[in-house]
Amino acid sequence: MTSSELWTRATADRYDAEETETSSAAVLGPTLAFLAELAGDGRALEFAIGTGRVGVPLRERGVPVVGIELSEHMAAVLRRKIDEGALPVAIGDMATTVVPGGFTLVYLVYNTITNLLTQDEQVECFRNAARHLEPGGRFVIELGVPPLRFLPPGQVAVPFDVSEQHLGFDTFDLAEQILVSHHFTRDGDDGRYRRSNSRHRYAWPAELDLMARIAGLELERRVADWDGAPFTQDSAKHISVWRKPT
């Protein structure tokens, strides 16, 4: 098993309710169009498929999808939406788990590569993607750019959400490239907040490109969002596409 933290049953059961915005048609539409175009007439493999926020609607678009998921609890939520025959899911980590067959697309969205807490594991994730890809196939990652420019000297925390229902901020260990996301989520109307946190290893686009080269993949495209906006030094995230040579 990799260093990824396991999602519990309680977290899995409330995940979809807390991700209604990212699951909306307005947000998912460009994501699905981007991935479906790259998959073409082939199959797609989603690393860390979770509750199927992306994989299930992509399958409904006609793209055959297979998933790999570390948390049995997250996979159980997905299974309430679609049966195993329509969308198979292998329980295991995305760095080493192998599923049968070849794929024209392997994808990893929503910052999830940062769940692997060491550089070696992230490199193995790229190698595992390359292992599953057919010649000419693509590996896609959606990942935020580390917001270190927001850190004044001596400060180690950056807020990313301040709203009525949720307070979120990241703290950074710059030497180890580790950030911890802290969440204070309001439950109900009694004013109570539920606290949670998760650890991540952030990586820069150039570091990911080197990981891709180690795995035998070539950078084909990098954009700022699923709509294809240009990636610049001010972009908050990137969608990167690497291709397996023919």
VOBA-1610 file (N, C-alpha, C; in pm, whole numbers, padded with zeros to 5 digits, always signed):
BEGIN
Met+00084-00120+00000Met+00000+00000+00000Met+00087+00124+00000Thr+00044+00226-00070Thr+00116+00352-00072Thr+00085+00433+00054Ser+00141+00554+00058Ser+00122+00639+00176Ser-00010+00714+00173Ser-00092+00697+00071Ser-00221+00766+00065Ser-00305+00733+00188Glu-00372+00835+00242Glu-00458+00815+00357Glu-00591+00756+00312Leu-00641+00657+00385Leu-00766+00591+00347Leu-00886+00675+00385Trp-00983+00683+00295Trp-01108+00751+00325Trp-01195+00658+00408Thr-01253+00710+00517Thr-01336+00630+00605Thr-01477+00619+00549Arg-01558+00533+00612Arg-01697+00517+00570Arg-01774+00649+00587Ala-01753+00717+00700Ala-01826+00841+00725Ala-01790+00947+00622Thr-01662+00957+00588Thr-01618+01056+00489Thr-01673+01022+00352Ala-01672+00894+00317Ala-01724+00852+00187Ala-01873+00879+00175Asp-01947+00855+00282Asp-02092+00872+00277Asp-02134+01018+00259Arg-02053+01111+00307Arg-02091+01252+00291Arg-02016+01322+00178Tyr-01930+01249+00107Tyr-01847+01311+00004Tyr-01931+01378-00105Asp-02027+01307-00160Asp-02106+01362-00270Asp-02183+01486-00227Ala-02237+01485-00104Ala-02313+01600-00056Ala-02224+01723-00043Glu-02096+01702-00012Glu-02005+01814+00004Glu-01942+01858-00127Glu-01965+01783-00235Glu-01907+01816-00365Glu-02015+01844-00470Thr-02126+01900-00427Thr-02235+01926-00521Thr-02193+02026-00628Glu-02111+02125-00592Glu-02070+02225-00691Glu-01981+02163-00797Thr-01881+02084-00756Thr-01791+02023-00853Thr-01858+01910-00931Ser-01974+01866-00885Ser-02048+01762-00956Ser-02157+01819-01047Ser-02169+01951-01050Ser-02273+02013-01131Ser-02241+01999-01279Ala-02346+02012-01362Ala-02327+02001-01506Ala-02236+02111-01558Ala-02245+02230-01498Ala-02163+02342-01544Ala-02015+02314-01524Val-01980+02248-01415Val-01840+02216-01387Val-01797+02091-01461Leu-01880+01988-01459Leu-01842+01859-01518Leu-01846+01859-01671Gly-01931+01944-01729Gly-01945+01942-01874Gly-01813+01955-01949Pro-01734+02059-01924Pro-01605+02071-01993Pro-01508+01958-01960Thr-01513+01908-01836Thr-01426+01796-01797Thr-01457+01673-01881Leu-01584+01640-01890Leu-01625+01520-01963Leu-01596+01533-02111Ala-01618+01652-02167Ala-01591+01673-02309Ala-01442+01657-02339Phe-01358+01711-02253Phe-01213+01704-02268Phe-01168+01558-02266Leu-01215+01483-02165Leu-01171+01344-02149Leu-01228+01254-02258Ala-01353+01275-02296Ala-01415+01192-02399Ala-01344+01208-02533Glu-01302+01330-02563Glu-01230+01352-02689Glu-01099+01277-02691Leu-01027+01278-02578Leu-00899+01207-02573Leu-00918+01056-02574Ala-01023+01007-02512Ala-01047+00862-02510Ala-01081+00811-02649Gly-01150+00892-02728Gly-01188+00850-02862Gly-01273+00725-02860Asp-01236+00627-02940Asp-01310+00501-02946Asp-01255+00396-02849Gly-01157+00436-02765Gly-01094+00341-02674Gly-01154+00344-02534Arg-01083+00279-02443Arg-01127+00270-02304Arg-01050+00371-02219Ala-01114+00413-02107Ala-01051+00506-02014Ala-01034+00440-01878Leu-00923+00469-01813Leu-00894+00419-01679Leu-00880+00539-01587Glu-00961+00543-01482Glu-00950+00651-01384Glu-00879+00603-01260Phe-00765+00665-01229Phe-00696+00642-01103Phe-00771+00716-00992Ala-00789+00649-00877Ala-00858+00710-00762Ala-00997+00757-00804Ile-01077+00665-00851Ile-01208+00699-00907Ile-01307+00746-00802Gly-01284+00714-00676Gly-01368+00764-00568Gly-01511+00718-00580Thr-01605+00812-00564Thr-01748+00779-00572Thr-01800+00787-00714Gly-01711+00808-00811Gly-01753+00811-00950Gly-01803+00945-00999Arg-01761+01053-00933Arg-01806+01188-00972Arg-01781+01214-01120Val-01666+01169-01172Val-01632+01187-01313Val-01655+01057-01392Gly-01617+00946-01336Gly-01621+00820-01409Gly-01761+00776-01449Val-01859+00795-01361Val-01995+00751-01392Val-02055+00832-01508Pro-02053+00966-01504Pro-02108+01040-01619Pro-02026+01022-01746Leu-01895+00996-01735Leu-01817+00969-01854Leu-01861+00838-01917Arg-01889+00739-01833Arg-01941+00611-01884Arg-02077+00632-01949Glu-02159+00718-01892Glu-02292+00745-01949Glu-02281+00814-02084Arg-02167+00877-02112Arg-02144+00938-02243Arg-02102+00836-02348Gly-02083+00712-02305Gly-02048+00607-02399Gly-01902+00566-02396Val-01822+00627-02306Val-01681+00588-02295Val-01670+00471-02197Pro-01618+00356-02237Pro-01596+00247-02142Pro-01494+00290-02036Val-01532+00284-01909Val-01447+00330-01800Val-01420+00216-01704Val-01294+00208-01658Val-01253+00118-01550Val-01190+00205-01443Gly-01207+00168-01317Gly-01151+00248-01209Gly-01058+00171-01119Ile-00967+00245-01056Ile-00886+00193-00946Ile-00912+00284-00827Glu-00939+00226-00710Glu-00971+00305-00592Glu-00916+00236-00467Leu-00847+00314-00383Leu-00786+00258-00262Leu-00889+00232-00153Ser-00989+00319-00141Ser-01087+00309-00032Ser-01206+00224-00073Glu-01228+00114-00004Glu-01344+00032-00030Glu-01473+00108-00001His-01468+00200+00094His-01588+00278+00129His-01627+00372+00016Met-01529+00436-00047Met-01559+00523-00161Met-01614+00440-00277Ala-01553+00325-00301Ala-01600+00238-00409Ala-01741+00187-00382Ala-01776+00167-00256Ala-01911+00120-00223Ala-02015+00226-00257Val-01981+00354-00238Val-02073+00462-00277Val-02091+00463-00428Leu-01981+00447-00501Leu-01990+00439-00648Leu-02080+00324-00690Arg-02067+00211-00621Arg-02142+00093-00663Arg-02292+00110-00646Arg-02335+00207-00563Arg-02478+00235-00551Arg-02531+00303-00677Lys-02441+00360-00759Lys-02482+00435-00876Lys-02478+00352-01004Ile-02389+00253-01010Ile-02368+00179-01134Ile-02311+00042-01100Asp-02350-00060-01174Asp-02307-00194-01136Asp-02168-00227-01190Glu-02113-00334-01140Glu-01976-00374-01173Glu-01958-00404-01320Gly-02061-00460-01383Gly-02049-00492-01524Gly-02036-00370-01612Ala-02098-00261-01571Ala-02094-00138-01650Ala-01969-00057-01622Leu-01920-00060-01497Leu-01800+00016-01462Leu-01722-00063-01357Pro-01629-00148-01401Pro-01550-00227-01306Pro-01455-00139-01225Val-01437-00174-01098Val-01344-00101-01011Val-01255-00201-00938Ala-01124-00182-00948Ala-01028-00264-00875Ala-00988-00190-00748Ile-00992-00259-00635Ile-00951-00200-00508Ile-00799-00211-00495Gly-00734-00097-00485Gly-00589-00095-00473Gly-00536+00045-00493Asp-00405+00061-00480Asp-00346+00193-00494Asp-00312+00220-00640Met-00312+00350-00674Met-00297+00389-00815Met-00152+00383-00863Ala-00058+00359-00774Ala+00082+00353-00814Ala+00124+00214-00859Thr+00054+00109-00813Thr+00101-00027-00842Thr-00008-00120-00892Thr-00135-00089-00870Thr-00243-00180-00908Thr-00256-00186-01060Val-00265-00308-01113Val-00275-00329-01258Val-00409-00395-01289Val-00476-00342-01392Val-00601-00402-01439Val-00580-00452-01581Pro-00660-00548-01626Pro-00637-00607-01760Pro-00669-00511-01874Gly-00601-00534-01985Gly-00631-00464-02108Gly-00556-00334-02125Gly-00570-00276-02245Gly-00505-00149-02275Gly-00607-00036-02279Phe-00556+00088-02267Phe-00642+00205-02259Phe-00586+00316-02348Thr-00677+00391-02407Thr-00634+00510-02482Thr-00621+00631-02391Leu-00678+00622-02270Leu-00674+00734-02175Leu-00664+00682-02033Val-00570+00738-01958Val-00564+00722-01813Val-00573+00863-01756Tyr-00658+00884-01656Tyr-00671+01018-01603Tyr-00680+01018-01451Leu-00639+01132-01394Leu-00628+01149-01248Leu-00662+01294-01219Val-00781+01317-01161Val-00833+01453-01150Val-00834+01502-01005Tyr-00866+01632-00992Tyr-00897+01693-00863Tyr-00781+01682-00762Asn-00659+01705-00810Asn-00540+01712-00723Asn-00501+01578-00658Thr-00556+01468-00708Thr-00545+01344-00633Thr-00406+01282-00635Ile-00321+01320-00730Ile-00185+01266-00726Ile-00112+01311-00600Thr-00155+01421-00540Thr-00090+01469-00418Thr-00119+01379-00298Asn-00216+01286-00312Asn-00240+01191-00203Asn-00122+01097-00183Leu-00041+01081-00289Leu+00083+01004-00277Leu+00187+01096-00214Leu+00238+01059-00098Leu+00313+01153-00014Leu+00463+01149-00035Thr+00511+01071-00132Thr+00654+01072-00162Thr+00673+01088-00312Gln+00789+01141-00349Gln+00820+01157-00491Gln+00828+01022-00561Asp+00887+00924-00494Asp+00899+00791-00554Asp+00762+00734-00589Glu+00665+00750-00502Glu+00531+00697-00529Glu+00465+00771-00645Gln+00488+00901-00653Gln+00432+00977-00765Gln+00495+00934-00897Val+00624+00906-00897Val+00689+00853-01016Val+00628+00718-01054Glu+00604+00633-00956Glu+00544+00503-00984Glu+00404+00516-01040Cys+00333+00622-00999Cys+00200+00648-01055Cys+00210+00675-01204Phe+00307+00757-01244Phe+00329+00781-01387Phe+00365+00652-01459Arg+00452+00573-01399Arg+00490+00446-01461Arg+00369+00353-01475Asn+00281+00356-01376Asn+00163+00270-01383Asn+00068+00318-01493Ala+00058+00449-01509Ala-00023+00502-01618Ala+00034+00456-01753Ala+00166+00470-01770Ala+00230+00429-01894Ala+00213+00280-01919Arg+00215+00203-01813Arg+00198+00057-01824Arg+00062+00022-01884His-00041+00099-01852His-00176+00069-01898His-00207+00129-02035Leu-00130+00228-02079Leu-00163+00299-02202Leu-00121+00221-02326Glu-00209+00225-02425Glu-00171+00177-02557Glu-00080+00281-02623Pro+00002+00242-02721Pro+00083+00341-02793Pro-00004+00453-02849Gly+00038+00576-02825Gly-00041+00691-02865Gly-00143+00735-02763Gly-00161+00659-02654Gly-00256+00694-02550Gly-00207+00808-02463Arg-00299+00869-02389Arg-00267+00987-02308Arg-00292+00965-02159Phe-00209+01033-02079Phe-00225+01040-01934Phe-00257+01185-01900Val-00368+01207-01829Val-00414+01341-01796Val-00417+01360-01645Ile-00364+01472-01599Ile-00369+01508-01458Ile-00425+01648-01443Glu-00516+01665-01347Glu-00565+01796-01305Glu-00504+01827-01169Leu-00432+01939-01159Leu-00358+01967-01035Leu-00343+02117-01014Gly-00362+02159-00891Gly-00341+02298-00856Gly-00192+02333-00854Val-00162+02459-00887Val-00026+02510-00875Val-00004+02548-00729Pro+00104+02502-00665Pro+00125+02535-00524Pro+00120+02686-00501Pro+00035+02733-00408Pro+00014+02878-00391Pro+00118+02943-00302Leu+00244+02913-00328Leu+00348+02961-00236Leu+00371+03111-00248Arg+00329+03172-00358Arg+00345+03316-00370Arg+00259+03392-00271Phe+00159+03324-00213Phe+00072+03388-00113Phe+00132+03383+00027Leu+00248+03320+00042Leu+00311+03307+00173Leu+00407+03423+00199Pro+00370+03517+00286Pro+00467+03620+00326Pro+00578+03556+00410Pro+00693+03622+00423Pro+00801+03567+00507Pro+00752+03535+00647Gly+00781+03413+00691Gly+00745+03373+00826Gly+00606+03312+00838Gln+00525+03318+00734Gln+00390+03263+00739Gln+00388+03125+00677Val+00309+03033+00734Val+00305+02895+00684Val+00164+02853+00643Ala+00067+02944+00646Ala-00072+02907+00617Ala-00130+02996+00508Val-00210+02935+00418Val-00278+03007+00312Val-00426+02966+00312Pro-00521+03061+00329Pro-00662+03025+00321Pro-00704+03000+00177Phe-00793+02901+00156Phe-00844+02877+00021Phe-00995+02884+00014Asp-01063+02888+00130Asp-01209+02904+00129Asp-01253+02964+00261Val-01329+03072+00253Val-01388+03134+00371Val-01534+03162+00338Ser-01624+03080+00389Ser-01766+03094+00360Ser-01846+03062+00486Glu-01978+03075+00473Glu-02065+03050+00589Glu-02058+02905+00635Gln-02040+02813+00542Gln-02044+02671+00576Gln-01908+02607+00591His-01803+02676+00547His-01673+02608+00544His-01559+02709+00556Leu-01461+02674+00638Leu-01335+02747+00647Leu-01224+02650+00611Gly-01141+02687+00515Gly-01033+02599+00473Gly-00903+02673+00456Phe-00793+02612+00504Phe-00661+02671+00481Phe-00557+02560+00475Asp-00450+02587+00402Asp-00339+02494+00388Asp-00220+02543+00467Thr-00151+02451+00533Thr-00022+02481+00596Thr+00086+02403+00523Phe+00207+02460+00519Phe+00312+02407+00432Phe+00438+02372+00508Asp+00495+02257+00471Asp+00632+02221+00507Asp+00711+02233+00378Leu+00780+02345+00361Leu+00844+02375+00234Leu+00962+02282+00206Ala+01028+02235+00309Ala+01144+02148+00288Ala+01103+02011+00233Glu+00988+01961+00276Glu+00942+01828+00237Glu+00837+01830+00127Gln+00796+01951+00081Gln+00688+01966-00017Gln+00560+01899+00029Ile+00528+01917+00155Ile+00407+01862+00214Ile+00316+01978+00255Leu+00190+01968+00218Leu+00091+02062+00269Leu-00017+01982+00341Val-00075+02046+00441Val-00189+01988+00512Val-00307+02079+00491Ser-00414+02024+00435Ser-00538+02098+00415Ser-00625+02082+00539His-00660+02195+00600His-00743+02196+00721His-00883+02244+00683His-00984+02171+00731His-01122+02204+00700His-01204+02218+00828Phe-01280+02325+00836Phe-01378+02342+00942Phe-01514+02357+00871Thr-01596+02252+00880Thr-01721+02246+00806Thr-01839+02255+00902Arg-01931+02347+00874Arg-02046+02366+00963Arg-02146+02254+00941Asp-02184+02187+01050Asp-02283+02079+01045Asp-02413+02127+01109Gly-02519+02132+01029Gly-02648+02169+01084Gly-02658+02318+01115Asp-02756+02353+01197Asp-02783+02493+01230Asp-02746+02529+01373Asp-02676+02439+01442Asp-02645+02465+01583Asp-02513+02538+01601Gly-02448+02576+01491Gly-02324+02651+01500Gly-02200+02566+01519Arg-02214+02435+01525Arg-02098+02349+01544Arg-02023+02330+01413Tyr-01891+02315+01425Tyr-01806+02290+01308Tyr-01734+02157+01326Arg-01731+02081+01219Arg-01656+01956+01217Arg-01518+01982+01159Arg-01415+01940+01230Arg-01278+01963+01186Arg-01221+01838+01121Ser-01150+01858+01010Ser-01080+01748+00945Ser-00956+01802+00876Asn-00865+01715+00841Asn-00745+01757+00768Asn-00693+01641+00685Ser-00613+01674+00585Ser-00553+01571+00500Ser-00416+01619+00455Arg-00324+01523+00439Arg-00187+01554+00399Arg-00168+01529+00250His-00085+01612+00188His-00062+01603+00044His+00083+01639+00013Arg+00137+01579-00094Arg+00267+01621-00144Arg+00245+01699-00273Tyr+00273+01829-00266Tyr+00254+01911-00386Tyr+00374+01897-00479Ala+00348+01922-00607Ala+00453+01911-00709Ala+00429+02017-00815Trp+00537+02069-00870Trp+00530+02171-00973Trp+00513+02107-01110Pro+00459+02179-01208Pro+00444+02123-01342Pro+00575+02067-01399Ala+00685+02137-01380Ala+00812+02089-01434Ala+00855+01957-01370Glu+00824+01941-01242Glu+00857+01815-01175Glu+00773+01701-01232Leu+00647+01727-01260Leu+00562+01625-01321Leu+00612+01588-01461Asp+00660+01688-01535Asp+00714+01658-01668Asp+00833+01564-01660Leu+00916+01582-01558Leu+01031+01492-01541Leu+00984+01352-01503Met+00882+01344-01416Met+00825+01213-01383Met+00774+01145-01509Ala+00708+01222-01595Ala+00655+01166-01719Ala+00768+01112-01807Arg+00878+01187-01817Arg+00991+01143-01898Arg+01049+01014-01843Ile+01057+01003-01711Ile+01107+00880-01649Ile+01019+00762-01689Ala+00888+00788-01702Ala+00793+00682-01737Ala+00782+00660-01887Gly+00855+00739-01967Gly+00851+00722-02111Gly+00738+00796-02180Leu+00686+00901-02114Leu+00577+00979-02170Leu+00627+01117-02210Glu+00558+01179-02306Glu+00598+01310-02357Glu+00487+01411-02336Leu+00522+01531-02289Leu+00422+01636-02272Leu+00363+01674-02407Glu+00231+01669-02416Glu+00162+01706-02539Glu+00091+01841-02526Arg+00038+01869-02406Arg-00045+01988-02391Arg-00058+02023-02243Arg-00060+02153-02214Arg-00089+02199-02078Arg-00176+02323-02087Val-00292+02319-02022Val-00385+02431-02022Val-00424+02464-01879Ala-00493+02577-01863Ala-00524+02626-01729Ala-00655+02570-01674Asp-00741+02518-01762Asp-00867+02461-01715Asp-00921+02367-01822Trp-01036+02306-01792Trp-01094+02208-01883Trp-01148+02272-02010Asp-01169+02404-02008Asp-01213+02474-02128Asp-01098+02504-02223Gly-00975+02479-02179Gly-00859+02498-02266Gly-00797+02635-02262Ala-00823+02714-02157Ala-00760+02845-02145Ala-00609+02830-02136Pro-00533+02925-02189Pro-00386+02915-02186Pro-00333+02908-02043Phe-00233+02825-02023Phe-00166+02816-01894Phe-00059+02925-01887Thr-00064+03007-01781Thr+00031+03116-01763Thr+00089+03110-01623Gln+00180+03204-01594Gln+00240+03209-01462Gln+00139+03247-01353Asp+00022+03297-01392Asp-00080+03334-01295Asp-00189+03229-01280Ser-00179+03117-01351Ser-00282+03013-01344Ser-00280+02945-01208Ala-00400+02921-01155Ala-00411+02857-01023Ala-00400+02705-01033Lys-00426+02650-01151Lys-00415+02505-01169Lys-00380+02476-01314His-00357+02349-01344His-00329+02310-01481His-00390+02174-01511Ile-00425+02156-01637Ile-00462+02026-01691Ile-00348+01988-01785Ser-00275+01883-01752Ser-00160+01842-01832Ser-00187+01709-01900Val-00142+01700-02026Val-00163+01579-02105Val-00027+01530-02154Trp+00004+01406-02117Trp+00127+01343-02167Trp+00089+01226-02258Arg+00169+01203-02360Arg+00137+01101-02460Arg+00241+00990-02459Lys+00195+00868-02475Lys+00286+00755-02489Lys+00323+00743-02636Pro+00450+00746-02668Pro+00491+00743-02810Pro+00442+00616-02878Thr+00420+00627-03007Thr+00379+00510-03086Thr+00500+00428-03125
//
